[in-house]
Amino acid sequence: MSLMRTMYNGVSGLLSSSQALGIVGDNIANVNTIGYKRSRGVFADIMGQAVPGAAAASQVGGGVRLSDVQQLFTQGALLTTDSPADLAISGDGFFAVRGNVMGREGTFYTRAGQFHLDDEGFLVTAEDLRLQGYGVTDDGRIDPRPGDLQIGDAELSPNPTTEVDIALNLDSNEDVLGVPFDPEDPDTYNFSTTVTVYDSLGASHRVDLFFTKTADNEWEYYAYVDSGDLGLPPGTPTAVTVGANTLTFTPSGELDTEVGGSITVTFDGAAAQTFRLDYGTSITTDGGSGLDGTTQFADRPSSLNGLAQDGFAAGSIVGFTVARDGVVTGVYDNGQQRTLGQVVLTNFANEEGLSRMGENAWAETNDSGPPLVGAPASGGRGTVIQGALEQSNVDIATEFVDMIAHQRAFQANSRTISTADEMYQTAISLKR
């Protein structure tokens, strides 16, 4: 091997070591970058001259080169945060985001889950890339077509009451009063309670229920609404009956029959509506046990034990939750919750083949293969953790050891060059 070749071998070592040191410096610089994946240099030898099949003595090396920069997609530690828009992936996969990165428009992939809501209610990155996910159809089902995930402006329309579930115990020891019912006279009924219902505009209305024992194991109830809620003219009685029905019980206290129960009413300014008062699954009417709602037991005072209804007022979103399977649930100021969508994750056959774009994003390539899009916790994809971020997988101790190794390699290659130079000087001095 010529002395000149020796010097150029040393130069290749200097160049490769300095490039490797740059990779280490990049890793250290991104030690606090959320979702960053460390890189490492892959070196390959260079053949200066080689004849296939020739003896080893004729296969002369020509130095070294940095043949590849490999990305290592090991899991980073998860850091808990106080932001509900922060998302982390535990396991494999990438968030899909769409927008412009370095002048290129398209869909990109990231492990950095520092999202926030923009002025249109979309979950976006700091670079305004929109998080991709499944939307929700009109009937509340997850739409399997991914797109920009929008949750922030999801207002909830009011829902008029159609069903009121009531669980009572009416004391069987109560007396049969045998007098005409008068809502203004407490001596004409045995028990009363109040339920709240909602009209088509989302306004709430009070419905007063009065229960009168009319015979052994038989009760009548009356439903009254304030006349002002019905838009009735002045002079109308304050309370107006909107329903009167009958409950019967077995001698053992189970609910046996429900006669009636549906109430049709038109509240002021709203559409006409019908809601049903359901006192439980009666034996004869519903074929039930007669014990899962209203009962008539002795030595227990008449009382309201349970109440639920399906109406609600209009609501504005005040928060959201993200489950481990990526399902996003909106929380509204009217106490309701609704599914708003589902975050999707993307896998690749060869994630190391992804092209690093900067801005914490990667792009697909022929080497990576096409994106495999699906729900979290399915198809080998990881789960989504709300209120957490994945830290960089850079280990400072490892990087500093690599830095020392590359520095020593640089020094050794520089010594190769200086030694070859000294030998040149010796050869030159042979002729004086």
HELIX and SHEET records of a PDB file:
HELIX    1   1 LEU A    3  ALA A   29  1                                  27    
HELIX    2   2 ALA A   56  SER A   58  5                                   3    
HELIX    3   3 PRO A  186  THR A  188  5                                   3    
HELIX    4   4 SER A  227  LEU A  230  5                                   4    
HELIX    5   5 ILE A  283  ASP A  286  1                                   4    
HELIX    6   6 GLU A  351  GLY A  353  5                                   3    
HELIX    7   7 ILE A  396  ILE A  428  1                                  33    
SHEET    1   A 2 SER A  39  GLN A  49  0                                        
SHEET    2   A 2 VAL A  60  GLN A  71 -1                                        
SHEET    1   B 2 LEU A  78  THR A  80  0                                        
SHEET    2   B 2 ALA A 388  GLU A 390 -1                                        
SHEET    1   C 2 LEU A  87  SER A  90  0                                        
SHEET    2   C 2 THR A 383  GLN A 386 -1                                        
SHEET    1   D 4 ARG A 104  THR A 110  0                                        
SHEET    2   D 4 PHE A  94  VAL A 101 -1                                        
SHEET    3   D 4 ARG A 130  VAL A 136 -1                                        
SHEET    4   D 4 ILE A 142  ASP A 148 -1                                        
SHEET    1   E 4 ARG A 104  THR A 110  0                                        
SHEET    2   E 4 PHE A  94  VAL A 101 -1                                        
SHEET    3   E 4 LEU A 345  ASN A 347 -1                                        
SHEET    4   E 4 LEU A 372  GLY A 374 -1                                        
SHEET    1   F 6 ARG A 104  THR A 110  0                                        
SHEET    2   F 6 PHE A  94  VAL A 101 -1                                        
SHEET    3   F 6 ARG A 130  VAL A 136 -1                                        
SHEET    4   F 6 GLN A 337  VAL A 343 -1                                        
SHEET    5   F 6 VAL A 327  TYR A 332 -1                                        
SHEET    6   F 6 ILE A 317  VAL A 322 -1                                        
SHEET    1   G 2 HIS A 116  LEU A 117  0                                        
SHEET    2   G 2 LEU A 123  VAL A 124 -1                                        
SHEET    1   H 4 SER A 262  VAL A 265  0                                        
SHEET    2   H 4 GLN A 273  ASP A 278 -1                                        
SHEET    3   H 4 GLU A 163  ASN A 169  1                                        
SHEET    4   H 4 SER A 303  GLN A 309 -1                                        
SHEET    1   I 5 PHE A 191  TYR A 198  0                                        
SHEET    2   I 5 SER A 204  ALA A 215 -1                                        
SHEET    3   I 5 GLU A 218  ASP A 226 -1                                        
SHEET    4   I 5 ALA A 239  PHE A 249 -1                                        
SHEET    5   I 5 LEU A 255  VAL A 259 -1                                        
SHEET    1   J 2 SER A 355  GLY A 358  0                                        
SHEET    2   J 2 ALA A 361  ALA A 363 -1                                        
END                                                                             
